[in-house]
Amino acid sequence: MRLDGEPRIALTEQEYEGLIASRRQLGAHVARVRITRDALLDLIEVTESLGAALAAQHARTGDCACAPDAGTRSAVEALLGEAQRRVDKARRPAGGRTARAPCSREDR
């Protein structure tokens, strides 16, 4: 229907109330998504900092206090790489930049 040359939609009172209720619910969902996004970004920052600290320690010593043998050291290197990959994966949908990969043995 057109009123004064503008397209208009006619709703019953019940349809209008349903539309308003849906809009309020969507607003609440958007707020929860923003809070979740902020929490994810905080968690990414902490995880990234921990990974960088572990990678720096590993790069300095070539070893880890918790990694007494070569098999465990390579597991630590694999874990650091996987942690960075997951941080980058989490950062993309959260709208953040990806970080530089941790230093590997080949970089030293």
Backbone as ProteinMPNN parsed JSONL, in Angstrom:
{"seq_chain_A": "MRLDGEPRIALTEQEYEGLIASRRQLGAHVARVRITRDALLDLIEVTESLGAALAAQHARTGDCACAPDAGTRSAVEALLGEAQRRVDKARRPAGGRTARAPCSREDR", "coords_chain_A": {"N_chain_A": [[0.849, -1.168, 0.0], [0.416, 2.312, -0.591], [1.07, 5.477, 0.815], [0.748, 8.833, 0.626], [2.527, 8.671, -1.507], [4.562, 7.098, -0.536], [5.777, 3.822, 0.153], [4.017, 1.643, 2.28], [3.492, -0.649, 5.003], [0.966, -2.604, 6.262], [0.208, -3.647, 9.485], [-1.154, -5.858, 11.903], [-2.08, -5.159, 15.299], [-1.107, -7.172, 16.945], [0.872, -8.35, 15.295], [2.606, -6.179, 15.102], [3.411, -5.871, 17.795], [4.751, -8.302, 18.091], [6.849, -7.909, 16.291], [8.218, -5.774, 17.508], [8.989, -7.036, 19.902], [10.728, -8.974, 18.866], [12.709, -7.299, 17.902], [13.715, -6.212, 20.298], [14.761, -8.562, 21.426], [16.763, -9.163, 19.571], [18.446, -6.971, 19.961], [19.347, -7.538, 22.555], [20.745, -9.904, 22.063], [22.775, -8.959, 20.394], [24.172, -7.351, 22.189], [25.127, -9.327, 23.967], [26.781, -10.752, 22.211], [28.726, -8.807, 21.673], [29.876, -8.541, 24.23], [30.89, -11.129, 24.521], [32.708, -11.139, 22.402], [34.531, -9.165, 23.288], [35.508, -10.46, 25.581], [36.701, -12.662, 24.343], [38.716, -11.373, 22.859], [40.264, -10.372, 24.995], [41.097, -12.809, 26.13], [42.537, -13.832, 23.993], [44.661, -11.983, 23.893], [45.959, -12.509, 26.367], [46.634, -15.219, 26.029], [48.252, -15.025, 23.778], [50.347, -13.468, 24.815], [51.349, -15.223, 26.77], [52.157, -17.332, 25.106], [54.125, -15.995, 23.584], [55.976, -15.385, 25.593], [56.729, -17.97, 26.4], [57.78, -18.89, 23.963], [59.919, -17.107, 23.665], [61.494, -17.784, 25.866], [62.053, -20.405, 25.184], [63.462, -19.955, 22.799], [65.697, -18.617, 23.778], [66.966, -20.518, 25.434], [66.8, -22.864, 24.037], [65.627, -24.944, 25.043], [63.394, -26.224, 27.52], [62.414, -25.916, 30.848], [60.558, -27.775, 31.55], [60.903, -29.696, 29.68], [62.661, -32.289, 29.382], [63.797, -34.05, 27.472], [64.612, -34.662, 23.962], [62.33, -35.436, 22.503], [60.24, -34.405, 24.02], [60.91, -31.712, 23.853], [60.447, -31.197, 21.113], [57.735, -31.607, 21.132], [56.942, -29.458, 22.72], [57.677, -27.36, 21.03], [55.901, -27.898, 18.926], [53.496, -27.515, 20.258], [53.65, -24.779, 20.89], [53.575, -23.691, 18.3], [51.027, -24.601, 17.474], [49.43, -23.333, 19.379], [49.783, -20.652, 18.641], [48.668, -20.732, 16.089], [46.008, -21.259, 16.722], [45.361, -18.988, 18.23], [45.562, -17.036, 16.236], [43.512, -17.966, 14.574], [41.291, -17.593, 16.247], [41.383, -14.85, 16.508], [40.722, -13.782, 13.992], [37.77, -13.988, 13.42], [37.039, -12.416, 15.539], [37.768, -9.955, 14.835], [40.32, -8.945, 15.018], [43.84, -8.305, 14.416], [46.232, -10.616, 13.028], [48.901, -12.145, 14.752], [52.518, -12.119, 14.76], [54.183, -15.128, 14.075], [55.534, -17.343, 16.59], [59.031, -17.455, 17.37], [61.025, -19.875, 15.769], [63.29, -22.688, 15.96], [64.787, -22.581, 13.633], [64.88, -19.886, 13.106], [66.775, -18.826, 14.724]], "CA_chain_A": [[0.0, 0.0, 0.0], [1.164, 3.572, -0.642], [0.442, 6.603, 1.507], [1.489, 10.033, 0.225], [3.578, 8.264, -2.428], [5.543, 6.261, 0.148], [5.274, 2.471, 0.406], [3.702, 1.362, 3.69], [3.065, -2.007, 5.3], [-0.063, -2.62, 7.306], [0.355, -4.738, 10.445], [-2.113, -5.872, 13.003], [-1.446, -4.793, 16.571], [-0.381, -8.364, 17.41], [2.069, -8.467, 14.465], [3.492, -5.084, 15.484], [3.99, -6.218, 19.102], [5.726, -9.369, 17.838], [7.998, -7.287, 15.638], [8.935, -5.006, 18.546], [9.608, -8.016, 20.805], [11.87, -9.549, 18.142], [13.751, -6.275, 17.848], [14.332, -6.162, 21.625], [15.569, -9.773, 21.587], [17.954, -9.009, 18.735], [19.326, -6.031, 20.662], [19.97, -8.257, 23.675], [21.722, -10.836, 21.485], [23.91, -8.164, 19.919], [24.939, -6.961, 23.378], [25.84, -10.523, 24.441], [27.846, -11.048, 21.248], [29.793, -7.826, 21.917], [30.551, -8.92, 25.477], [31.647, -12.344, 24.223], [33.824, -10.724, 21.552], [35.511, -8.494, 24.144], [36.134, -11.488, 26.412], [37.564, -13.432, 23.459], [39.905, -10.564, 22.573], [41.087, -10.383, 26.213], [41.692, -14.135, 26.245], [43.544, -13.917, 22.923], [45.832, -11.206, 24.318], [46.66, -13.241, 27.428], [47.201, -16.426, 25.434], [49.333, -14.593, 22.904], [51.456, -13.059, 25.677], [51.936, -16.436, 27.345], [52.868, -18.026, 24.03], [55.33, -15.231, 23.248], [56.932, -15.563, 26.688], [57.257, -19.334, 26.297], [58.614, -18.96, 22.765], [61.153, -16.365, 23.941], [62.281, -18.626, 26.782], [62.498, -21.557, 24.392], [64.462, -19.467, 21.855], [66.917, -18.28, 24.534], [67.626, -21.686, 25.998], [66.716, -24.027, 23.159], [65.097, -26.001, 25.897], [62.363, -25.789, 28.449], [62.591, -26.598, 32.125], [59.627, -28.898, 31.624], [61.149, -30.56, 28.535], [63.972, -32.873, 29.628], [64.368, -34.807, 26.36], [64.366, -34.108, 22.625], [60.938, -35.696, 22.122], [59.391, -33.441, 24.723], [61.205, -30.395, 23.288], [59.732, -31.028, 19.848], [56.315, -31.487, 21.488], [56.766, -28.081, 23.18], [57.702, -26.534, 19.815], [54.64, -28.132, 18.214], [52.439, -26.884, 21.048], [53.759, -23.329, 20.691], [53.076, -23.405, 16.958], [49.576, -24.826, 17.467], [48.808, -22.266, 20.18], [49.764, -19.436, 17.822], [47.694, -20.941, 15.014], [44.664, -21.123, 17.294], [45.162, -17.578, 18.579], [45.279, -16.345, 14.975], [42.186, -18.406, 14.126], [40.301, -16.937, 17.106], [41.454, -13.406, 16.308], [40.084, -13.389, 12.728], [36.354, -13.632, 13.547], [36.879, -11.403, 16.576], [38.046, -8.664, 14.215], [41.655, -8.459, 15.352], [44.924, -8.651, 13.502], [46.958, -11.823, 13.411], [50.209, -11.807, 15.296], [53.664, -12.791, 14.169], [54.387, -16.485, 14.616], [56.66, -17.397, 17.523], [60.334, -17.792, 16.814], [61.335, -21.3, 15.761], [64.715, -22.962, 16.054], [65.407, -22.183, 12.392], [65.007, -18.438, 13.102], [67.902, -18.406, 15.562]], "C_chain_A": [[0.897, 1.234, 0.0], [0.352, 4.651, 0.062], [1.313, 7.82, 1.23], [2.693, 9.666, -0.646], [4.655, 7.389, -1.817], [4.97, 4.86, 0.36], [5.087, 2.255, 1.914], [3.278, -0.097, 3.819], [2.063, -1.93, 6.435], [0.144, -3.861, 8.171], [-0.791, -4.684, 11.44], [-1.362, -5.481, 14.27], [-0.602, -5.954, 17.092], [0.913, -8.556, 16.608], [3.096, -7.394, 14.841], [4.173, -5.385, 16.817], [5.035, -7.325, 18.953], [6.997, -8.836, 17.207], [8.846, -6.513, 16.654], [9.649, -5.956, 19.507], [10.839, -8.651, 20.145], [13.028, -8.563, 18.093], [14.465, -6.152, 19.203], [15.231, -7.377, 21.847], [16.861, -9.674, 20.778], [18.945, -8.053, 19.399], [20.054, -6.693, 21.82], [21.029, -9.231, 23.166], [22.965, -10.101, 21.008], [24.789, -7.753, 21.099], [25.742, -8.15, 23.919], [26.985, -10.886, 23.503], [29.008, -10.069, 21.444], [30.58, -8.169, 23.177], [31.417, -10.15, 25.257], [32.869, -12.013, 23.378], [34.911, -10.059, 22.392], [36.246, -9.495, 25.03], [37.094, -12.332, 25.577], [38.838, -12.658, 23.144], [40.83, -10.492, 23.786], [41.808, -11.715, 26.361], [42.778, -14.332, 25.188], [44.808, -13.178, 23.343], [46.643, -11.948, 25.379], [47.35, -14.47, 26.852], [48.387, -16.084, 24.543], [50.561, -14.184, 23.724], [52.15, -14.261, 26.305], [52.73, -17.201, 26.295], [54.155, -17.327, 23.657], [56.395, -15.395, 24.328], [57.557, -16.954, 26.646], [58.177, -19.472, 25.093], [59.945, -18.243, 22.984], [62.063, -17.177, 24.85], [62.868, -19.807, 26.013], [63.596, -21.14, 23.413], [65.789, -19.156, 22.559], [67.681, -19.521, 24.936], [67.676, -22.864, 25.045], [66.113, -25.204, 23.879], [64.01, -25.401, 26.769], [62.555, -26.564, 29.73], [61.699, -27.831, 32.226], [59.864, -29.899, 30.496], [62.534, -31.202, 28.643], [64.591, -33.605, 28.443], [63.955, -34.206, 25.018], [62.924, -34.311, 22.178], [59.993, -34.707, 22.767], [59.631, -32.039, 24.184], [60.463, -30.191, 21.976], [58.23, -30.937, 20.094], [56.009, -30.069, 21.957], [56.755, -27.148, 21.973], [56.398, -26.678, 19.041], [53.485, -27.449, 18.939], [52.467, -25.368, 20.888], [53.223, -22.933, 19.317], [51.564, -23.551, 16.866], [48.854, -23.748, 18.261], [48.713, -20.983, 19.362], [48.744, -19.561, 16.701], [46.279, -20.749, 15.533], [44.363, -19.694, 17.714], [44.816, -16.793, 17.316], [43.895, -16.699, 14.455], [41.09, -17.727, 14.937], [40.253, -15.436, 16.849], [40.699, -12.973, 15.049], [38.6, -13.08, 12.894], [36.098, -12.574, 14.608], [37.231, -10.023, 16.05], [39.414, -8.109, 14.522], [42.676, -8.887, 14.323], [45.544, -9.971, 13.947], [48.352, -11.408, 13.83], [51.302, -12.551, 14.54], [53.835, -14.134, 14.844], [55.557, -16.48, 15.566], [57.929, -17.864, 16.811], [60.561, -19.301, 16.883], [62.838, -21.473, 15.826], [65.444, -22.495, 14.786], [65.645, -20.664, 12.334], [66.237, -17.963, 13.872], [69.187, -18.474, 14.845]], "O_chain_A": [[2.007, 1.201, 0.53], [-0.869, 4.73, -0.07], [2.496, 7.826, 1.57], [3.754, 10.281, -0.535], [5.579, 6.975, -2.518], [3.798, 4.722, 0.711], [5.934, 2.656, 2.712], [2.772, -0.699, 2.872], [2.297, -1.266, 7.445], [0.242, -4.978, 7.663], [-1.318, -3.62, 11.767], [-0.131, -5.478, 14.289], [0.49, -5.743, 17.619], [1.946, -8.891, 17.187], [4.297, -7.661, 14.891], [5.378, -5.179, 16.956], [6.077, -7.293, 19.607], [8.098, -9.267, 17.553], [10.074, -6.609, 16.636], [10.793, -5.705, 19.886], [11.868, -8.84, 20.794], [14.189, -8.949, 18.227], [15.686, -6.004, 19.245], [16.329, -7.249, 22.388], [17.928, -10.061, 21.255], [20.15, -8.305, 19.395], [21.238, -6.44, 22.043], [22.091, -9.367, 23.773], [24.084, -10.576, 21.201], [26.016, -7.803, 21.009], [26.906, -7.994, 24.287], [28.053, -11.289, 23.963], [30.167, -10.48, 21.384], [31.809, -8.096, 23.187], [32.546, -10.215, 25.745], [33.95, -12.551, 23.614], [36.092, -10.362, 22.222], [37.46, -9.396, 25.212], [38.178, -12.681, 26.044], [39.928, -13.23, 23.162], [42.05, -10.545, 23.633], [42.996, -11.748, 26.681], [43.818, -14.932, 25.463], [45.912, -13.694, 23.169], [47.87, -12.008, 25.298], [48.514, -14.731, 27.152], [49.405, -16.776, 24.556], [51.689, -14.521, 23.362], [53.378, -14.319, 26.368], [53.84, -17.663, 26.56], [55.174, -17.98, 23.434], [57.579, -15.529, 24.019], [58.765, -17.104, 26.831], [59.233, -20.098, 25.185], [60.987, -18.723, 22.537], [63.271, -17.247, 24.623], [64.037, -20.154, 26.18], [64.558, -21.883, 23.212], [66.864, -19.397, 22.01], [68.903, -19.577, 24.796], [68.497, -23.766, 25.214], [66.099, -26.325, 23.371], [63.758, -24.197, 26.734], [62.836, -27.762, 29.691], [62.038, -28.804, 32.9], [59.105, -30.859, 30.362], [63.487, -30.7, 28.048], [65.81, -33.769, 28.408], [63.067, -33.356, 24.949], [62.355, -33.431, 21.532], [59.055, -34.227, 22.132], [58.693, -31.252, 24.062], [59.903, -29.118, 21.747], [57.523, -30.263, 19.345], [54.95, -29.526, 21.642], [55.921, -26.246, 21.895], [55.851, -25.688, 18.554], [52.601, -26.873, 18.305], [51.416, -24.74, 20.763], [52.498, -21.946, 19.193], [50.893, -22.722, 16.251], [47.781, -23.296, 17.861], [47.687, -20.304, 19.384], [48.035, -18.603, 16.396], [45.444, -20.144, 14.861], [43.23, -19.233, 17.571], [43.89, -15.982, 17.318], [43.179, -15.834, 13.951], [40.067, -17.326, 14.38], [39.193, -14.821, 16.962], [40.094, -11.901, 15.04], [38.186, -11.978, 12.533], [35.063, -11.907, 14.587], [37.019, -9.024, 16.738], [39.659, -6.922, 14.31], [42.404, -9.729, 13.467], [45.396, -10.386, 15.097], [48.907, -10.436, 13.318], [51.037, -13.486, 13.784], [53.651, -14.257, 16.055], [56.49, -15.699, 15.384], [57.886, -18.565, 15.8], [60.323, -19.928, 17.915], [63.58, -20.493, 15.752], [66.594, -22.062, 14.86], [66.517, -20.206, 11.595], [66.688, -16.832, 13.694], [70.23, -18.153, 15.415]]}, "name": "protein", "num_of_chains": 1, "seq": "MRLDGEPRIALTEQEYEGLIASRRQLGAHVARVRITRDALLDLIEVTESLGAALAAQHARTGDCACAPDAGTRSAVEALLGEAQRRVDKARRPAGGRTARAPCSREDR"}
